[in-house]
């Protein structure tokens, strides 16, 4: 159907695959939340580490049902941060994080999910350590009721 159309190509090119430690001159995605940048319409993400971390944060913070056309997307961490510190809640959170990362961010390997002590028993802190496989960089995200 599109064989003779010069504007449509069906082959994959390697031009976008670069050394992950180099800072790209082209943008990969807008930085969220959207903010104005210098010389650009919006601030842009230019390296793969920042992009992977931002994508993972979106998975963790989006509530199931919030994303249009994909009601299963998201962990919904906000709803868990005010849960009592119980093993059943921790198990539910860990399973949800692992399944969502596996489905929506297969380039991320979760190495640990821990729950740092909290002086207030009515909230829950969550620390997630993960490896970005393609660039072999380990990152850590910490969520608490004070930070969200």
C-alpha positions as CSV (number, residue, x, y, z in Angstrom):
1,X,0.0,0.0,0.0
2,X,2.8,2.5,0.9
3,X,5.6,1.0,-1.2
4,X,5.8,3.9,-3.6
5,X,5.2,6.7,-1.0
6,X,8.5,8.6,-0.4
7,X,7.1,9.9,3.0
8,X,6.5,6.5,4.5
9,X,9.3,4.2,5.4
10,X,9.0,0.8,7.1
11,X,12.6,0.1,7.9
12,X,14.2,0.8,11.3
13,X,17.2,3.0,11.3
14,X,20.0,3.1,13.9
15,X,20.5,6.9,13.9
16,X,18.9,7.4,17.3
17,X,21.0,4.9,19.1
18,X,24.0,6.6,20.6
19,X,26.3,6.1,23.5
20,X,24.1,6.5,26.6
21,X,26.6,8.6,28.5
22,X,26.7,11.3,25.8
23,X,24.4,14.2,26.2
24,X,22.2,14.4,23.2
25,X,21.7,17.6,21.2
26,X,18.2,16.4,20.3
27,X,15.4,16.1,22.8
28,X,14.0,12.8,23.9
29,X,10.8,14.1,25.6
30,X,9.5,17.1,27.5
31,X,10.4,17.3,31.2
32,X,7.4,16.8,33.4
33,X,5.8,18.8,34.9
34,X,6.0,21.2,32.0
35,X,8.2,24.3,32.6
36,X,9.6,26.9,30.3
37,X,13.2,26.4,29.3
38,X,15.8,28.7,27.9
39,X,15.6,29.0,24.1
40,X,13.0,26.2,23.9
41,X,9.3,26.1,24.3
42,X,9.6,23.7,27.3
43,X,12.4,22.1,29.2
44,X,13.4,18.9,27.5
45,X,15.0,15.6,28.6
46,X,18.2,15.0,26.7
47,X,19.6,11.8,28.3
48,X,18.3,8.3,28.7
49,X,18.8,8.1,32.5
50,X,16.5,11.1,33.1
51,X,14.0,9.7,30.6
52,X,13.9,6.3,32.2
53,X,13.5,7.8,35.7
54,X,10.7,10.1,34.6
55,X,8.8,7.3,32.9
56,X,9.2,5.1,36.0
57,X,7.9,7.9,38.2
58,X,4.9,8.3,35.9
59,X,4.1,4.5,36.3
60,X,4.4,4.8,40.1
61,X,2.4,7.9,40.6
62,X,-0.4,7.4,38.1
63,X,-3.5,5.8,39.6
64,X,-5.1,2.9,37.8
65,X,-7.9,4.2,35.7
66,X,-6.3,7.6,35.4
67,X,-4.7,7.1,32.0
68,X,-7.0,7.3,29.0
69,X,-7.4,4.1,27.0
70,X,-5.3,2.0,29.5
71,X,-7.1,1.6,32.7
72,X,-4.5,-0.9,34.1
73,X,-1.6,1.6,33.8
74,X,-0.1,2.8,37.0
75,X,0.6,1.8,40.6
76,X,-1.2,4.7,42.4
77,X,1.4,5.1,45.2
78,X,-0.4,8.1,46.6
79,X,-3.3,5.9,47.9
80,X,-0.8,3.7,49.8
81,X,1.2,6.4,51.5
82,X,-1.4,6.9,54.2
83,X,-2.0,3.2,54.9
84,X,-1.0,1.7,58.2
85,X,2.4,0.1,58.2
86,X,1.4,-3.6,57.7
87,X,2.9,-6.5,55.9
88,X,-0.1,-7.0,53.7
89,X,0.0,-3.4,52.4
90,X,3.8,-3.8,51.8
91,X,3.3,-7.0,49.9
92,X,0.5,-5.5,47.8
93,X,2.6,-2.4,46.9
94,X,5.7,-4.5,46.0
95,X,3.6,-6.9,43.7
96,X,2.0,-3.9,42.0
97,X,5.3,-2.1,41.4
98,X,7.0,-5.2,40.0
99,X,4.1,-6.1,37.7
100,X,3.8,-2.6,36.4
101,X,7.5,-2.2,35.8
102,X,7.6,-5.5,34.0
103,X,4.7,-4.6,31.7
104,X,5.3,-0.9,31.0
105,X,9.1,-0.4,31.6
106,X,10.8,-3.7,30.8
107,X,14.1,-1.8,30.6
108,X,14.0,-1.4,34.4
109,X,15.0,-4.1,36.8
110,X,13.9,-3.5,40.4
111,X,16.6,-4.5,42.8
112,X,14.9,-3.7,46.1
113,X,11.7,-2.2,47.6
114,X,12.1,-1.2,51.2
115,X,10.1,0.7,53.7
116,X,12.2,3.1,55.8
117,X,11.1,3.5,59.4
118,X,8.7,6.3,60.1
119,X,8.0,8.0,63.4
120,X,4.4,8.4,62.4
121,X,2.7,5.0,62.1
122,X,-0.1,6.4,60.0
123,X,2.1,6.9,56.9
124,X,4.3,4.8,54.9
125,X,7.7,5.6,53.3
126,X,8.8,3.6,50.2
127,X,12.3,3.3,48.8
128,X,12.7,1.7,45.4
129,X,16.2,0.8,44.0
130,X,16.3,-0.2,40.3
131,X,18.7,-0.8,37.5
132,X,18.2,0.8,34.1
133,X,19.4,-2.2,32.1
134,X,20.3,-0.7,28.7
135,X,22.7,1.8,30.3
136,X,23.6,-0.2,33.4
137,X,22.9,2.6,35.9
138,X,21.3,2.1,39.3
139,X,18.9,4.7,40.6
140,X,16.8,5.1,43.7
141,X,13.5,6.8,44.3
142,X,12.0,7.6,47.7
143,X,8.4,8.4,48.3
144,X,6.9,9.7,51.5
145,X,3.6,11.3,52.4
146,X,5.5,14.6,52.9
147,X,6.9,14.5,49.4
148,X,3.8,13.8,47.5
